[in-house]
Amino acid sequence: MDLQSGIAIPIQCHTCRKTFTNRSGLTQHRNAAHPRPRAAVQQPPVEPAELRDDQHHENEAAVIGPEREHEPLEAAPIRWRQIYHTALNALPCTRDGSSYLDPGAPPPERERPAEGDWAPFGSRLEFEVAEFLYQKNQMSQRDINTLMGLCAASLVQYGGRPPFENSAHLLDTIDAIPLGDAPWSKVEFSYQGPIPEGDVPSWMTEKYVIWKRDTRVVARSLIDCEDYNGENEFDLVPYQEDEIAAADPTTHGSMFVPLIVGSDKTTVSVATGHNEYYPLYISIGNVSNKVRRAHRNAVRVVAFLAIAKCEKKHQGTAAFRTFKRQLYHASVSSVLEPLRPAMTIPEVVRCPDSHFRRAIFGIGPNLMDYPEQALAACVVEGWCPVCPGPCHHLDDGFAQGRRSQELTEELVRLFDAKLLWDEYGIVANVIPYTNDFLRADIHEILSGDLLHQIIKPFKDHGVDWTIEYLKIAYGEARAAEILDEIDRRIAAMPPFAGLRHFHQGRNFKQWTGDDSRALMKVWLAAIKGLVPRELVRMAHEYLEFAYRIRHPVQTDKKLDECETHLAEYHRHREYLRHTGVPPDGFSIPRQHSHGHTPRHTWNFGALYGLCTSLTESKHIKAVKEPWRRSNRYHALGQMLLTNQRLDKLAAARVDFTARGMLDGTCLSEALTASIVEERGFRLSKPSGSEGLKSE
């Protein structure tokens, strides 16, 4: 109930879209119609046989872990339980997968080189120099040659030698690292349709090269990474039942590995010819959100897709637009093809805890901004890729039901392509890549995107709408004075931890996601008293919604609060409609997508770890920095090799760390070795007060 107007604000169930006049009615409806587990920190999986001895579930549909206390909400703490999958329970098995280990059996020892074996490097110094020069400093080959020459000149009088002879020696050593190797290969695609007579468009005769890695090798490398063996960093068992175990009992005891897929074009230079690249990234859903966000190589580039281009006179043709869509879906399908056999028949993998397990793979959430989502879902831009609401009335609420591949195929069977385009927003002549894989519906696996659907719209819509309102309501001159005062307030914000200082207010052209996040923290204080109260309330409600949906831990209560604040934001947003801001209303896909975020959260967990900011930041390491390190001539081949070498160095560091060979610093290790050699001491582990013992 709105306290000022006395009008009841309907609250909507984000699962079935039924509306209620109060939260109590919504809660009762959910408990009866949509019972769901609460999110929790994963506990070690419990064997079903052991579980049934002391715990029971009313229909034995899930394995339930112990209750754990979480954050207090209101007066009493919430206690929750995590519901595990009964069949996909990730039982440790033998190396060949022929049988399961007894409960509590230790993992088999990994086959490792002897401690102190730095191969292919000669020493710790060589490894750290290679990592520093190639990965951290990104020194050019010419400068490496100069540096190694200077090192040789300084060491020659002592009979020493530099870590590497030259840059070629350094690169050859990195290439010889046996770990993290996922070589690149290429696939060519070309247009196979009818060729018109006369003027043939260039795109019909061109060959499009897709560079890709073996996704099976990359996925297994992610699963086997010992760096993800920390507490709550790798989930072995899914939380809820799905169709896998019911469809095929041979998968019982396996570990489900959902593949996270992300694609996004990026620009490396605006001053050169071929300045766009189209990387495709993957991760796995087992890795926790905090690991993905910590830049620990849990998101990896597996392909560079081709970008179809043609003469301007052909760019708007239906044939060219269809070919671009088909090229995208055929390319992604080709990249993920190596994983198809393991989506039905489990294969044995080694996990971060060193245990072998049988793994079954599947296509998981897709991380994309809206244009990519429309492309992947084969819907017309302007339409929602998740629900079938009319594109010109997206702000009217949510259409009943959801899009699905089954529904799309039935509509394609019944209607012609033009009617499907105009009335349903369906691109009928393109089949999504998910049709090539089991248990994959593109409309279901599109996850919410916090960066492009929550954070950037704050500036692109909320802030810009407020500015436009000021111009309409007060005129250009008075609006400029008000905006100058807003800028002065923003610039006058006192320094504080976590607050960014905008020296010139918010008046600059190039906005990034970080800029929008920083402005969100100071915007309310800057506009209070300068704009109508309804616009202040609109900004307040949007910020409340944005901060809650971005929280790394989500509960029923938080999602209910998100929906309440979103409804209030929509109510206060109507103040702008009467002034003509925006003139075409609020039927905007990014505004409409806000209402889908609670459902996405229940489908895939907290969206904090499924944001395109992960792929945006990966662009820097996987695309932009390798491009700057290239000679700009046929740069892609050099970029691929750079990515391969960076993965090898990262894998080598994980291996050396696991063997305890990177404790301390390189200098401390050298000083210790010098003491041992010169003074005749040997090192031993301290026992009581003893540390160094004389020979």
C-alpha positions as CSV (number, residue, x, y, z in Angstrom):
1,M,0.0,0.0,0.0
2,D,1.4,3.4,-0.9
3,L,1.2,5.5,2.2
4,Q,0.7,8.8,0.3
5,S,-1.8,7.9,-2.3
6,G,-3.5,5.0,-0.6
7,I,-3.4,2.9,-3.7
8,A,-2.5,-0.8,-3.4
9,I,0.5,-1.7,-5.5
10,P,0.2,-5.2,-7.0
11,I,3.1,-7.6,-6.3
12,Q,3.8,-10.1,-9.0
13,C,5.1,-13.7,-8.6
14,H,8.2,-13.9,-10.8
15,T,7.5,-17.6,-11.6
16,C,3.9,-17.6,-12.9
17,R,3.2,-13.8,-13.0
18,K,0.1,-14.0,-10.8
19,T,-0.4,-10.8,-8.9
20,F,-1.2,-10.2,-5.2
21,T,-2.2,-7.2,-3.1
22,N,0.3,-7.8,-0.3
23,R,3.5,-9.8,0.3
24,S,1.7,-12.2,2.7
25,G,-0.5,-13.5,-0.1
26,L,2.6,-13.8,-2.4
27,T,4.5,-15.8,0.3
28,Q,1.6,-18.2,0.8
29,H,1.2,-18.7,-2.9
30,R,4.9,-19.4,-3.3
31,N,5.0,-21.9,-0.5
32,A,2.1,-23.8,-2.0
33,A,2.7,-23.5,-5.7
34,H,6.5,-23.0,-6.1
35,P,8.4,-24.6,-3.2
36,R,12.1,-23.8,-3.7
37,P,15.3,-24.4,-1.9
38,R,17.2,-21.6,-0.3
39,A,20.7,-20.7,-1.4
40,A,23.5,-21.8,0.9
41,V,27.2,-22.6,1.1
42,Q,27.8,-26.1,-0.2
43,Q,28.6,-28.9,2.3
44,P,30.4,-32.1,1.4
45,P,28.1,-34.4,-0.4
46,V,26.4,-37.0,1.8
47,E,26.0,-40.6,0.5
48,P,22.3,-41.4,-0.1
49,A,22.6,-44.6,2.0
50,E,24.1,-42.8,4.9
51,L,21.5,-40.0,4.6
52,R,18.5,-42.3,4.8
53,D,19.7,-43.6,8.1
54,D,19.2,-40.4,10.0
55,Q,17.4,-38.0,7.6
56,H,14.3,-38.3,5.4
57,H,12.8,-36.3,2.6
58,E,9.1,-36.6,2.0
59,N,9.6,-38.0,-1.5
60,E,13.3,-38.7,-1.4
61,A,13.8,-36.2,-4.3
62,A,16.9,-34.6,-2.8
63,V,19.9,-35.1,-0.5
64,I,19.7,-32.5,2.2
65,G,22.8,-31.2,3.9
66,P,23.0,-30.0,7.5
67,E,21.3,-26.7,8.4
68,R,23.6,-23.7,8.7
69,E,23.0,-20.3,10.2
70,H,23.3,-17.3,8.0
71,E,23.0,-13.5,8.3
72,P,20.3,-12.3,10.7
73,L,17.2,-10.8,9.1
74,E,15.1,-8.7,11.4
75,A,15.0,-10.3,14.8
76,A,15.7,-14.0,14.2
77,P,18.4,-15.6,12.1
78,I,17.4,-17.5,9.0
79,R,18.3,-21.1,8.9
80,W,18.5,-22.8,5.6
81,R,19.2,-26.1,4.0
82,Q,20.9,-27.0,0.8
83,I,19.2,-29.5,-1.4
84,Y,21.5,-31.8,-3.3
85,H,20.9,-33.9,-6.4
86,T,20.2,-37.5,-5.4
87,A,21.8,-39.1,-8.6
88,L,24.3,-36.5,-9.8
89,N,26.1,-36.7,-6.5
90,A,29.7,-36.7,-7.8
91,L,31.0,-39.9,-6.2
92,P,34.8,-40.4,-6.3
93,C,35.7,-43.2,-8.7
94,T,38.8,-45.1,-9.9
95,R,41.1,-43.6,-12.6
96,D,39.3,-45.6,-15.3
97,G,35.8,-44.9,-13.9
98,S,34.9,-48.6,-13.6
99,S,34.0,-48.4,-9.9
100,Y,33.3,-46.0,-7.1
101,L,35.6,-45.6,-4.1
102,D,34.6,-46.4,-0.6
103,P,33.3,-43.4,1.4
104,G,36.1,-41.5,3.0
105,A,38.8,-43.0,0.7
106,P,41.7,-40.6,0.1
107,P,42.3,-39.4,-3.5
108,P,45.1,-41.0,-5.4
109,E,48.4,-39.2,-5.5
110,R,49.0,-37.1,-8.5
111,E,51.9,-38.0,-10.8
112,R,54.3,-35.1,-10.4
113,P,57.9,-34.4,-11.1
114,A,60.2,-34.5,-8.2
115,E,60.2,-31.5,-5.9
116,G,62.8,-29.1,-7.2
117,D,62.3,-30.1,-10.8
118,W,61.6,-26.8,-12.6
119,A,61.5,-28.3,-16.1
120,P,61.4,-26.9,-18.7
121,F,62.9,-24.0,-16.7
122,G,66.3,-24.5,-15.1
123,S,65.5,-22.8,-11.8
124,R,63.0,-20.7,-10.0
125,L,64.8,-17.6,-11.2
126,E,64.2,-18.6,-14.8
127,F,60.5,-19.2,-14.2
128,E,59.9,-15.9,-12.4
129,V,62.0,-14.0,-14.9
130,A,59.9,-15.5,-17.8
131,E,56.7,-14.8,-16.0
132,F,57.7,-11.2,-15.1
133,L,58.9,-10.3,-18.6
134,Y,56.2,-12.0,-20.7
135,Q,53.1,-11.8,-18.5
136,K,53.5,-8.9,-16.1
137,N,55.8,-6.5,-17.8
138,Q,55.0,-7.6,-21.4
139,M,58.4,-6.6,-22.6
140,S,59.1,-6.6,-26.3
141,Q,61.4,-9.1,-27.8
142,R,63.9,-6.4,-28.7
143,D,64.0,-5.1,-25.1
144,I,64.4,-8.7,-23.8
145,N,67.4,-9.2,-26.0
146,T,68.9,-5.9,-24.7
147,L,68.2,-6.9,-21.1
148,M,69.7,-10.4,-21.4
149,G,72.8,-8.8,-23.0
150,L,73.2,-6.5,-20.1
151,C,72.8,-9.3,-17.6
152,A,75.4,-11.4,-19.5
153,A,77.8,-8.4,-19.4
154,S,77.4,-8.0,-15.7
155,L,77.7,-11.7,-14.9
156,V,80.6,-12.7,-17.2
157,Q,83.3,-11.7,-14.7
158,Y,81.8,-14.0,-12.1
159,G,81.4,-16.9,-14.5
160,G,77.6,-16.6,-14.5
161,R,75.1,-16.4,-17.2
162,P,71.7,-14.7,-17.7
163,P,68.4,-16.6,-17.2
164,F,67.9,-16.7,-21.0
165,E,70.2,-16.2,-23.9
166,N,67.7,-14.1,-25.8
167,S,64.0,-13.6,-26.4
168,A,63.8,-16.7,-28.7
169,H,65.2,-18.9,-25.9
170,L,62.6,-17.4,-23.4
171,L,59.7,-18.1,-25.8
172,D,60.9,-21.6,-26.6
173,T,61.0,-22.4,-22.9
174,I,57.5,-21.2,-22.3
175,D,56.3,-23.2,-25.3
176,A,57.9,-26.3,-23.8
177,I,55.6,-26.1,-20.7
178,P,53.6,-29.3,-20.9
179,L,50.7,-28.0,-18.7
180,G,47.8,-25.8,-19.9
181,D,48.3,-26.7,-23.5
182,A,45.2,-26.2,-25.7
183,P,46.4,-25.6,-29.3
184,W,44.5,-23.5,-31.8
185,S,43.0,-24.9,-35.0
186,K,40.9,-23.3,-37.7
187,V,37.6,-24.0,-39.4
188,E,36.5,-22.3,-42.6
189,F,32.9,-21.4,-43.4
190,S,31.4,-20.0,-46.6
191,Y,28.1,-19.2,-48.1
192,Q,26.4,-22.2,-49.7
193,G,23.2,-20.7,-51.1
194,P,22.3,-19.6,-54.6
195,I,24.5,-17.1,-56.3
196,P,22.8,-14.3,-58.2
197,E,23.7,-13.4,-61.7
198,G,25.6,-10.2,-62.5
199,D,26.9,-8.3,-59.4
200,V,27.8,-11.0,-56.8
201,P,28.2,-9.6,-53.3
202,S,31.7,-10.2,-51.9
203,W,30.3,-11.9,-48.7
204,M,29.0,-14.7,-50.9
205,T,32.4,-15.7,-52.2
206,E,34.5,-15.0,-49.1
207,K,35.8,-17.7,-46.8
208,Y,35.3,-17.1,-43.1
209,V,37.9,-18.5,-40.7
210,I,37.0,-19.5,-37.2
211,W,40.0,-20.1,-34.9
212,K,39.1,-22.3,-32.0
213,R,40.5,-24.5,-29.2
214,D,39.3,-28.0,-28.2
215,T,36.6,-27.0,-25.6
216,R,36.8,-30.5,-24.1
217,V,40.5,-30.0,-23.3
218,V,39.8,-26.5,-21.9
219,A,36.9,-27.7,-19.8
220,R,38.9,-30.6,-18.4
221,S,41.7,-28.2,-17.6
222,L,39.3,-26.0,-15.6
223,I,38.0,-29.0,-13.7
224,D,41.5,-30.3,-12.9
225,C,42.9,-26.9,-11.7
226,E,44.2,-27.4,-8.2
227,D,44.0,-23.6,-7.6
228,Y,40.2,-24.0,-7.2
229,N,40.5,-26.4,-4.3
230,G,39.9,-23.8,-1.6
231,E,36.9,-23.7,0.7
232,N,33.7,-23.1,-1.2
233,E,35.5,-22.6,-4.5
234,F,34.3,-25.6,-6.4
235,D,30.8,-27.2,-6.3
236,L,30.7,-30.9,-7.0
237,V,26.9,-31.5,-6.7
238,P,24.1,-29.5,-8.2
239,Y,21.4,-28.2,-5.9
240,Q,18.2,-29.4,-7.5
241,E,16.8,-32.2,-9.5
242,D,16.8,-32.0,-13.3
243,E,16.0,-34.2,-16.2
244,I,19.5,-35.8,-16.6
245,A,19.2,-38.5,-14.0
246,A,15.6,-39.3,-14.8
247,A,16.4,-39.7,-18.5
248,D,19.5,-41.9,-18.1
249,P,20.2,-44.0,-15.0
250,T,23.8,-44.6,-16.3
251,T,24.7,-41.1,-15.2
252,H,24.0,-41.8,-11.5
253,G,27.0,-41.0,-9.4
254,S,28.3,-38.5,-11.9
255,M,29.2,-34.9,-11.6
256,F,27.3,-32.4,-13.6
257,V,29.5,-29.7,-15.3
258,P,27.4,-26.9,-16.9
259,L,29.4,-24.9,-19.4
260,I,29.1,-21.1,-19.2
261,V,29.3,-19.5,-22.6
262,G,30.0,-15.8,-23.3
263,S,30.5,-13.9,-26.5
264,D,31.0,-10.2,-27.2
265,K,32.6,-8.2,-30.0
266,T,35.4,-5.8,-28.9
267,T,37.3,-3.0,-30.6
268,V,41.1,-2.8,-30.2
269,S,41.7,0.4,-32.3
270,V,39.6,3.0,-34.1
271,A,42.5,4.1,-36.3
272,T,43.4,0.8,-38.0
273,G,41.6,-1.3,-40.6
274,H,40.5,-4.6,-39.1
275,N,39.9,-3.3,-35.6
276,E,37.1,-5.7,-34.3
277,Y,37.5,-9.1,-32.8
278,Y,34.8,-11.6,-31.8
279,P,36.1,-13.7,-28.9
280,L,34.1,-16.6,-27.4
281,Y,34.7,-17.5,-23.7
282,I,33.8,-20.4,-21.5
283,S,33.8,-21.2,-17.9
284,I,32.2,-23.9,-15.8
285,G,29.4,-23.5,-13.3
286,N,31.1,-25.6,-10.7
287,V,33.7,-22.8,-10.1
288,S,32.3,-20.4,-7.5
289,N,31.4,-16.8,-8.3
290,K,34.3,-15.5,-6.2
291,V,36.8,-17.4,-8.2
292,R,35.5,-16.2,-11.5
293,R,35.5,-12.6,-10.3
294,A,39.0,-12.9,-8.8
295,H,40.7,-13.2,-12.2
296,R,42.1,-16.6,-11.5
297,N,41.9,-17.8,-15.1
298,A,38.5,-19.4,-14.6
299,V,37.2,-17.6,-17.7
300,R,39.1,-18.7,-20.8
301,V,39.0,-17.7,-24.5
302,V,38.3,-20.7,-26.7
303,A,37.5,-19.1,-30.1
304,F,37.7,-16.1,-32.2
305,L,34.6,-16.0,-34.4
306,A,34.5,-14.5,-37.9
307,I,32.9,-11.1,-38.5
308,A,31.0,-11.0,-41.8
309,K,31.4,-7.7,-43.7
310,C,30.3,-6.5,-47.1
311,E,29.8,-3.4,-49.2
312,K,27.4,-0.8,-47.7
313,K,24.8,-1.4,-50.4
314,H,24.4,-5.0,-49.3
315,Q,24.5,-4.5,-45.6
316,G,20.8,-4.1,-45.2
317,T,19.7,-7.0,-47.4
318,A,17.8,-9.8,-45.8
319,A,20.1,-12.4,-47.3
320,F,23.2,-10.8,-45.7
321,R,21.5,-10.4,-42.3
322,T,20.4,-14.1,-42.4
323,F,23.9,-15.2,-43.3
324,K,25.5,-13.3,-40.4
325,R,23.1,-15.0,-38.0
326,Q,23.7,-18.5,-39.5
327,L,27.5,-17.9,-39.4
328,Y,27.3,-17.1,-35.7
329,H,25.3,-20.2,-34.7
330,A,27.3,-22.5,-37.0
331,S,30.5,-21.2,-35.4
332,V,29.4,-21.6,-31.8
333,S,28.1,-25.1,-32.5
334,S,31.4,-26.1,-34.1
335,V,33.4,-24.8,-31.1
336,L,31.2,-26.7,-28.6
337,E,31.1,-29.9,-30.7
338,P,33.9,-31.7,-28.8
339,L,31.8,-31.8,-25.7
340,R,28.7,-33.4,-27.3
341,P,29.7,-37.1,-26.5
342,A,30.2,-36.2,-22.9
343,M,26.7,-34.8,-22.6
344,T,25.2,-38.3,-22.8
345,I,28.1,-40.6,-21.7
346,P,30.0,-39.6,-18.6
347,E,33.8,-39.4,-18.9
348,V,36.3,-39.5,-16.1
349,V,37.9,-36.3,-15.0
350,R,40.2,-35.3,-12.2
351,C,38.9,-32.6,-9.8
352,P,40.7,-30.0,-7.8
353,D,40.6,-32.2,-4.7
354,S,42.6,-34.8,-6.8
355,H,39.7,-37.3,-6.8
356,F,38.6,-38.8,-10.1
357,R,34.9,-38.5,-11.0
358,R,32.6,-39.3,-13.9
359,A,31.4,-36.0,-15.4
360,I,28.4,-35.3,-17.6
361,F,28.5,-32.0,-19.4
362,G,25.7,-29.6,-20.4
363,I,25.2,-26.1,-21.9
364,G,24.8,-23.7,-19.0
365,P,24.0,-19.9,-18.8
366,N,25.0,-17.6,-21.7
367,L,26.6,-14.3,-20.7
368,M,25.6,-11.7,-23.3
369,D,24.4,-8.1,-23.6
370,Y,21.1,-7.5,-25.3
371,P,22.2,-7.4,-29.0
372,E,24.0,-10.7,-28.5
373,Q,21.0,-12.2,-26.7
374,A,18.7,-11.3,-29.6
375,L,21.2,-12.9,-32.0
376,A,21.6,-16.1,-30.0
377,A,17.8,-16.4,-29.3
378,C,16.9,-15.8,-33.0
379,V,14.5,-12.9,-32.1
380,V,14.1,-9.5,-33.8
381,E,16.0,-6.7,-32.0
382,G,13.5,-4.8,-29.9
383,W,11.7,-8.0,-28.7
384,C,12.4,-9.8,-25.4
385,P,14.4,-13.0,-25.9
386,V,12.8,-14.5,-22.8
387,C,9.1,-13.8,-22.9
388,P,6.8,-13.2,-25.9
389,G,5.5,-9.8,-25.0
390,P,4.8,-7.4,-27.9
391,C,7.9,-5.3,-28.6
392,H,5.9,-2.0,-28.5
393,H,4.3,-2.7,-25.2
394,L,7.2,-4.1,-23.1
395,D,6.5,-1.6,-20.4
396,D,3.0,-3.0,-19.9
397,G,4.3,-5.9,-17.9
398,F,5.1,-9.5,-18.7
399,A,3.3,-11.6,-21.2
400,Q,1.9,-14.9,-19.9
401,G,4.3,-17.8,-20.4
402,R,7.8,-17.8,-21.7
403,R,9.5,-18.4,-25.0
404,S,10.8,-21.9,-25.6
405,Q,12.3,-23.7,-28.5
406,E,9.4,-26.1,-28.6
407,L,6.9,-23.2,-28.9
408,T,9.1,-21.5,-31.6
409,E,9.2,-24.6,-33.7
410,E,5.4,-25.0,-33.5
411,L,4.9,-21.4,-34.5
412,V,7.3,-21.8,-37.4
413,R,5.4,-24.8,-38.5
414,L,2.1,-22.9,-38.5
415,F,2.9,-19.4,-39.8
416,D,5.0,-17.8,-42.5
417,A,8.3,-16.0,-41.9
418,K,6.9,-12.5,-42.3
419,L,4.1,-13.0,-39.8
420,L,6.5,-14.5,-37.3
421,W,8.8,-11.5,-37.7
422,D,6.0,-8.9,-37.3
423,E,3.8,-10.5,-34.7
424,Y,6.1,-12.7,-32.7
425,G,9.6,-11.3,-33.2
426,I,10.9,-14.6,-34.4
427,V,13.6,-15.0,-37.0
428,A,12.3,-18.1,-38.6
429,N,15.0,-18.9,-41.1
430,V,17.8,-19.4,-38.5
431,I,18.2,-22.3,-36.0
432,P,19.9,-21.6,-32.7
433,Y,23.1,-23.5,-31.9
434,T,21.4,-25.0,-28.8
435,N,19.3,-27.2,-31.1
436,D,22.5,-29.3,-31.7
437,F,22.9,-30.2,-28.0
438,L,20.9,-32.0,-25.4
439,R,19.0,-30.3,-22.6
440,A,19.7,-26.8,-24.1
441,D,16.9,-24.3,-24.8
442,I,18.4,-20.9,-25.7
443,H,15.5,-19.0,-24.2
444,E,16.1,-20.7,-20.8
445,I,19.9,-20.4,-20.6
446,L,20.1,-16.7,-21.3
447,S,21.1,-15.3,-17.9
448,G,20.6,-11.7,-16.6
449,D,23.4,-9.2,-17.3
450,L,24.1,-6.9,-14.4
451,L,26.4,-4.7,-16.4
452,H,24.3,-3.9,-19.4
453,Q,20.8,-4.4,-17.9
454,I,21.2,-2.9,-14.4
455,I,24.3,-0.8,-14.1
456,K,24.6,1.0,-17.4
457,P,20.9,1.8,-17.7
458,F,21.2,3.8,-14.5
459,K,23.2,6.4,-16.5
460,D,21.8,5.8,-20.0
461,H,18.2,5.9,-18.8
462,G,17.8,7.3,-15.2
463,V,20.3,10.1,-15.3
464,D,19.8,11.0,-19.0
465,W,16.0,11.0,-18.5
466,T,16.4,13.4,-15.5
467,I,18.5,15.7,-17.6
468,E,16.0,15.7,-20.4
469,Y,13.2,16.4,-18.0
470,L,15.0,19.5,-16.7
471,K,15.4,20.8,-20.2
472,I,11.8,20.3,-21.0
473,A,10.4,21.7,-17.7
474,Y,12.8,24.6,-17.2
475,G,14.3,25.4,-20.6
476,E,17.9,25.1,-21.8
477,A,19.3,28.0,-19.8
478,R,17.7,27.2,-16.4
479,A,18.4,23.5,-16.9
480,A,22.1,24.3,-17.5
481,E,22.3,26.2,-14.2
482,I,20.7,23.2,-12.3
483,L,23.1,20.7,-14.0
484,D,26.0,22.9,-13.1
485,E,24.9,22.8,-9.5
486,I,24.6,19.0,-9.7
487,D,28.1,18.8,-11.1
488,R,29.4,21.1,-8.3
489,R,27.8,18.8,-5.7
490,I,29.3,15.7,-7.3
491,A,32.8,17.3,-7.5
492,A,32.5,18.5,-3.9
493,M,31.9,15.0,-2.4
494,P,34.5,14.6,0.4
495,P,37.1,11.8,-0.1
496,F,36.1,8.5,1.4
497,A,37.0,4.9,0.9
498,G,35.0,3.4,-2.0
499,L,33.9,6.8,-3.3
500,R,35.3,8.0,-6.6
501,H,36.1,11.7,-7.0
502,F,34.5,13.2,-10.1
503,H,36.6,16.4,-10.6
504,Q,34.3,17.8,-13.2
505,G,31.0,16.3,-12.1
506,R,29.2,13.8,-14.4
507,N,29.8,15.9,-17.5
508,F,32.2,13.7,-19.6
509,K,31.5,11.7,-22.7
510,Q,33.0,8.2,-22.5
511,W,31.1,6.3,-19.8
512,T,32.2,2.8,-18.6
513,G,30.6,0.4,-16.2
514,D,32.9,1.6,-13.4
515,D,31.9,5.2,-14.0
516,S,28.2,4.2,-13.7
517,R,28.9,2.3,-10.5
518,A,30.7,5.3,-9.0
519,L,28.0,7.7,-10.0
520,M,25.3,5.5,-8.4
521,K,26.9,6.1,-5.0
522,V,26.6,9.9,-5.1
523,W,23.7,10.7,-7.4
524,L,21.0,10.9,-4.8
525,A,22.8,13.4,-2.7
526,A,23.6,15.5,-5.8
527,I,20.0,15.8,-7.1
528,K,18.1,16.2,-3.8
529,G,16.3,19.6,-3.8
530,L,17.1,20.3,-7.4
531,V,14.7,18.0,-9.2
532,P,11.1,17.1,-8.3
533,R,10.6,14.7,-5.4
534,E,9.1,12.0,-7.8
535,L,12.4,11.8,-9.7
536,V,14.4,11.6,-6.4
537,R,12.1,8.7,-5.4
538,M,12.5,7.1,-8.8
539,A,16.3,7.2,-8.5
540,H,16.1,5.9,-4.9
541,E,13.9,2.9,-5.8
542,Y,16.1,2.0,-8.7
543,L,19.2,2.1,-6.6
544,E,17.6,-0.1,-3.9
545,F,16.6,-2.6,-6.6
546,A,20.1,-2.5,-8.3
547,Y,22.1,-3.0,-5.1
548,R,19.9,-5.9,-3.9
549,I,19.9,-7.8,-7.1
550,R,23.7,-7.4,-7.3
551,H,24.2,-8.9,-3.9
552,P,26.4,-12.1,-4.0
553,V,24.0,-14.0,-1.7
554,Q,20.3,-14.1,-2.6
555,T,17.3,-15.3,-0.5
556,D,13.6,-15.3,-0.9
557,K,13.4,-12.1,1.2
558,K,15.9,-10.3,-0.9
559,L,14.2,-11.2,-4.2
560,D,10.8,-10.1,-2.7
561,E,12.4,-6.8,-1.8
562,C,13.8,-6.5,-5.3
563,E,10.4,-6.9,-6.8
564,T,8.9,-4.4,-4.3
565,H,11.5,-1.7,-5.1
566,L,11.1,-2.4,-8.9
567,A,7.4,-1.9,-8.7
568,E,7.9,1.4,-6.8
569,Y,10.5,2.4,-9.4
570,H,8.0,1.8,-12.2
571,R,5.3,3.8,-10.4
572,H,7.5,6.8,-9.9
573,R,8.9,6.5,-13.4
574,E,5.4,7.3,-14.7
575,Y,6.0,10.9,-13.7
576,L,8.3,11.3,-16.7
577,R,5.7,9.9,-19.2
578,H,3.4,12.9,-18.7
579,T,6.2,15.2,-19.6
580,G,7.2,13.3,-22.8
581,V,10.4,11.8,-21.4
582,P,11.1,9.5,-23.1
583,P,8.8,10.4,-26.0
584,D,8.3,6.8,-27.1
585,G,7.5,5.5,-23.6
586,F,9.5,2.9,-21.6
587,S,9.2,-0.1,-24.0
588,I,12.9,-0.7,-23.9
589,P,14.4,-4.2,-23.7
590,R,16.9,-3.3,-21.1
591,Q,14.2,-1.7,-18.9
592,H,11.9,-4.7,-19.5
593,S,14.7,-7.1,-18.5
594,H,14.7,-5.9,-14.9
595,G,11.6,-8.0,-14.2
596,H,13.3,-11.2,-15.4
597,T,16.3,-10.9,-13.0
598,P,14.6,-12.7,-10.0
599,R,13.8,-15.7,-12.2
600,H,17.3,-15.7,-13.7
601,T,18.6,-15.6,-10.1
602,W,16.7,-18.7,-9.2
603,N,17.8,-20.4,-12.4
604,F,21.5,-19.8,-12.2
605,G,22.2,-18.4,-8.7
606,A,23.4,-14.9,-7.8
607,L,24.0,-12.9,-11.0
608,Y,27.0,-11.3,-9.3
609,G,29.1,-14.1,-10.8
610,L,27.4,-14.2,-14.2
611,C,27.9,-10.7,-15.4
612,T,29.4,-9.6,-18.7
613,S,31.8,-7.5,-16.7
614,L,33.8,-10.8,-16.5
615,T,34.1,-11.1,-20.3
616,E,34.6,-7.3,-20.6
617,S,37.6,-7.5,-18.3
618,K,38.8,-10.7,-20.0
619,H,38.9,-8.6,-23.3
620,I,41.9,-6.7,-21.9
621,K,44.0,-9.8,-21.2
622,A,42.8,-12.0,-24.1
623,V,42.3,-9.5,-26.9
624,K,43.5,-5.9,-26.3
625,E,46.9,-6.5,-24.7
626,P,47.9,-9.3,-27.1
627,W,46.9,-7.1,-30.0
628,R,49.1,-4.3,-28.6
629,R,52.0,-6.8,-28.3
630,S,51.6,-7.8,-31.9
631,N,53.2,-6.1,-34.9
632,R,49.7,-5.3,-36.2
633,Y,50.3,-7.4,-39.4
634,H,48.1,-10.5,-39.4
635,A,47.8,-9.8,-35.7
636,L,45.3,-12.6,-34.9
637,G,47.8,-15.4,-35.2
638,Q,50.2,-13.6,-32.8
639,M,47.3,-13.0,-30.4
640,L,46.4,-16.7,-30.4
641,L,50.0,-17.7,-29.6
642,T,50.1,-15.1,-26.8
643,N,47.0,-16.5,-25.2
644,Q,48.4,-20.0,-25.4
645,R,51.6,-19.0,-23.7
646,L,49.8,-17.1,-21.0
647,D,47.7,-20.2,-20.2
648,K,50.9,-22.3,-20.0
649,L,52.5,-19.9,-17.6
650,A,49.4,-19.8,-15.4
651,A,49.2,-23.6,-15.3
652,A,52.9,-23.8,-14.5
653,R,52.5,-21.5,-11.5
654,V,49.6,-23.5,-10.2
655,D,51.7,-26.7,-10.5
656,F,54.8,-25.2,-8.8
657,T,52.7,-23.7,-6.0
658,A,51.0,-27.1,-5.4
659,R,54.4,-28.7,-5.0
660,G,55.5,-26.0,-2.5
661,M,58.2,-24.6,-4.7
662,L,57.1,-21.0,-4.7
663,D,57.1,-20.4,-0.9
664,G,58.8,-17.2,0.1
665,T,60.5,-15.1,-2.6
666,C,63.2,-15.9,-5.2
667,L,65.6,-13.7,-3.2
668,S,64.9,-15.4,0.1
669,E,65.4,-18.8,-1.5
670,A,68.8,-17.7,-3.0
671,L,70.0,-16.3,0.4
672,T,69.0,-19.5,2.1
673,A,70.9,-21.6,-0.4
674,S,73.9,-19.3,0.0
675,I,73.9,-19.8,3.8
676,V,73.7,-23.5,3.4
677,E,76.6,-23.6,0.9
678,E,79.0,-21.1,2.6
679,R,78.5,-22.0,6.3
680,G,77.9,-25.7,6.2
681,F,74.3,-25.6,7.5
682,R,71.5,-27.7,6.4
683,L,67.8,-26.7,6.7
684,S,65.3,-28.7,8.7
685,K,61.8,-28.1,9.9
686,P,61.9,-26.3,13.2
687,S,61.3,-28.6,16.2
688,G,61.0,-26.6,19.4
689,S,63.7,-24.0,19.3
690,E,65.9,-25.7,16.6
691,G,65.9,-24.3,13.1
692,L,69.3,-24.6,11.4
693,K,71.6,-27.5,12.3
694,S,75.3,-27.8,11.6
695,E,76.6,-30.6,9.6
